[in-house]
Amino acid sequence: MFSLGRLERVSIEEILLSGLESRIDEHKFLHLRIDLAALSMGKGELSLNKDTMVAKGRFKLEVYPGQSACEVARSIFEGLV
């Protein structure tokens, strides 16, 4: 949770608006691509450009029976905004 909390607010909002479903795989891992240049300056910015160098983040979601991975991820990100 600490590492996700270092993302810039605009990046968190972009994640929520762009749809979490495409970022979560069948093993309930959330995948993010963080702009490496921004990261080296202390900013956690989501990379939307495929040509930039990125740091890839992979986060395991703790999902219990009756929950969906998207609901859990949405709850995490909404708590960060």
C-alpha positions as protocol buffer text, in pm:
chain_id: "A"
residue {
  index: 1
  type: MET
  ca { x: 0 y: 0 z: 0 }
}
residue {
  index: 2
  type: PHE
  ca { x: 287 y: 236 z: 79 }
}
residue {
  index: 3
  type: SER
  ca { x: 435 y: 211 z: -270 }
}
residue {
  index: 4
  type: LEU
  ca { x: 98 y: 274 z: -437 }
}
residue {
  index: 5
  type: GLY
  ca { x: 52 y: 577 z: -213 }
}
residue {
  index: 6
  type: ARG
  ca { x: 357 y: 736 z: -375 }
}
residue {
  index: 7
  type: LEU
  ca { x: 176 y: 767 z: -709 }
}
residue {
  index: 8
  type: GLU
  ca { x: 79 y: 1119 z: -814 }
}
residue {
  index: 9
  type: ARG
  ca { x: -289 y: 1204 z: -769 }
}
residue {
  index: 10
  type: VAL
  ca { x: -336 y: 1256 z: -1144 }
}
residue {
  index: 11
  type: SER
  ca { x: -196 y: 906 z: -1209 }
}
residue {
  index: 12
  type: ILE
  ca { x: -432 y: 750 z: -955 }
}
residue {
  index: 13
  type: GLU
  ca { x: -726 y: 928 z: -1117 }
}
residue {
  index: 14
  type: GLU
  ca { x: -610 y: 809 z: -1462 }
}
residue {
  index: 15
  type: ILE
  ca { x: -598 y: 450 z: -1336 }
}
residue {
  index: 16
  type: LEU
  ca { x: -954 y: 479 z: -1203 }
}
residue {
  index: 17
  type: LEU
  ca { x: -1084 y: 641 z: -1523 }
}
residue {
  index: 18
  type: SER
  ca { x: -906 y: 413 z: -1770 }
}
residue {
  index: 19
  type: GLY
  ca { x: -1056 y: 97 z: -1624 }
}
residue {
  index: 20
  type: LEU
  ca { x: -893 y: -135 z: -1377 }
}
residue {
  index: 21
  type: GLU
  ca { x: -1006 y: -452 z: -1552 }
}
residue {
  index: 22
  type: SER
  ca { x: -736 y: -428 z: -1816 }
}
residue {
  index: 23
  type: ARG
  ca { x: -465 y: -392 z: -1549 }
}
residue {
  index: 24
  type: ILE
  ca { x: -558 y: -702 z: -1347 }
}
residue {
  index: 25
  type: ASP
  ca { x: -462 y: -1049 z: -1468 }
}
residue {
  index: 26
  type: GLU
  ca { x: -623 y: -1388 z: -1398 }
}
residue {
  index: 27
  type: HIS
  ca { x: -395 y: -1441 z: -1096 }
}
residue {
  index: 28
  type: LYS
  ca { x: -523 y: -1118 z: -936 }
}
residue {
  index: 29
  type: PHE
  ca { x: -204 y: -920 z: -996 }
}
residue {
  index: 30
  type: LEU
  ca { x: -240 y: -548 z: -1069 }
}
residue {
  index: 31
  type: HIS
  ca { x: 7 y: -427 z: -1333 }
}
residue {
  index: 32
  type: LEU
  ca { x: 130 y: -67 z: -1363 }
}
residue {
  index: 33
  type: ARG
  ca { x: 393 y: 103 z: -1578 }
}
residue {
  index: 34
  type: ILE
  ca { x: 562 y: 397 z: -1407 }
}
residue {
  index: 35
  type: ASP
  ca { x: 758 y: 656 z: -1606 }
}
residue {
  index: 36
  type: LEU
  ca { x: 1124 y: 595 z: -1519 }
}
residue {
  index: 37
  type: ALA
  ca { x: 1238 y: 953 z: -1587 }
}
residue {
  index: 38
  type: ALA
  ca { x: 970 y: 1092 z: -1354 }
}
residue {
  index: 39
  type: LEU
  ca { x: 1047 y: 825 z: -1097 }
}
residue {
  index: 40
  type: SER
  ca { x: 1414 y: 925 z: -1090 }
}
residue {
  index: 41
  type: MET
  ca { x: 1295 y: 1277 z: -997 }
}
residue {
  index: 42
  type: GLY
  ca { x: 1082 y: 1142 z: -713 }
}
residue {
  index: 43
  type: LYS
  ca { x: 746 y: 1151 z: -895 }
}
residue {
  index: 44
  type: GLY
  ca { x: 522 y: 849 z: -935 }
}
residue {
  index: 45
  type: GLU
  ca { x: 368 y: 912 z: -1276 }
}
residue {
  index: 46
  type: LEU
  ca { x: 186 y: 652 z: -1479 }
}
residue {
  index: 47
  type: SER
  ca { x: 336 y: 594 z: -1823 }
}
residue {
  index: 48
  type: LEU
  ca { x: 91 y: 593 z: -2110 }
}
residue {
  index: 49
  type: ASN
  ca { x: 353 y: 614 z: -2383 }
}
residue {
  index: 50
  type: LYS
  ca { x: 493 y: 281 z: -2501 }
}
residue {
  index: 51
  type: ASP
  ca { x: 817 y: 445 z: -2619 }
}
residue {
  index: 52
  type: THR
  ca { x: 932 y: 572 z: -2278 }
}
residue {
  index: 53
  type: MET
  ca { x: 1143 y: 374 z: -2036 }
}
residue {
  index: 54
  type: VAL
  ca { x: 934 y: 240 z: -1749 }
}
residue {
  index: 55
  type: ALA
  ca { x: 954 y: 65 z: -1417 }
}
residue {
  index: 56
  type: LYS
  ca { x: 697 y: -213 z: -1411 }
}
residue {
  index: 57
  type: GLY
  ca { x: 496 y: -262 z: -1095 }
}
residue {
  index: 58
  type: ARG
  ca { x: 317 y: -584 z: -1011 }
}
residue {
  index: 59
  type: PHE
  ca { x: 96 y: -590 z: -703 }
}
residue {
  index: 60
  type: LYS
  ca { x: -84 y: -896 z: -567 }
}
residue {
  index: 61
  type: LEU
  ca { x: -440 y: -815 z: -463 }
}
residue {
  index: 62
  type: GLU
  ca { x: -580 y: -981 z: -152 }
}
residue {
  index: 63
  type: VAL
  ca { x: -920 y: -1098 z: -274 }
}
residue {
  index: 64
  type: TYR
  ca { x: -1156 y: -1309 z: -64 }
}
residue {
  index: 65
  type: PRO
  ca { x: -1452 y: -1521 z: -179 }
}
residue {
  index: 66
  type: GLY
  ca { x: -1742 y: -1298 z: -275 }
}
residue {
  index: 67
  type: GLN
  ca { x: -1511 y: -1010 z: -375 }
}
residue {
  index: 68
  type: SER
  ca { x: -1393 y: -917 z: -721 }
}
residue {
  index: 69
  type: ALA
  ca { x: -1035 y: -811 z: -787 }
}
residue {
  index: 70
  type: CYS
  ca { x: -1160 y: -491 z: -952 }
}
residue {
  index: 71
  type: GLU
  ca { x: -1365 y: -396 z: -644 }
}
residue {
  index: 72
  type: VAL
  ca { x: -1062 y: -448 z: -420 }
}
residue {
  index: 73
  type: ALA
  ca { x: -833 y: -245 z: -647 }
}
residue {
  index: 74
  type: ARG
  ca { x: -1090 y: 34 z: -684 }
}
residue {
  index: 75
  type: SER
  ca { x: -1126 y: 51 z: -306 }
}
residue {
  index: 76
  type: ILE
  ca { x: -748 y: 82 z: -266 }
}
residue {
  index: 77
  type: PHE
  ca { x: -714 y: 360 z: -523 }
}
residue {
  index: 78
  type: GLU
  ca { x: -1019 y: 551 z: -401 }
}
residue {
  index: 79
  type: GLY
  ca { x: -866 y: 542 z: -53 }
}
residue {
  index: 80
  type: LEU
  ca { x: -551 y: 706 z: -193 }
}
residue {
  index: 81
  type: VAL
  ca { x: -730 y: 997 z: -361 }
}
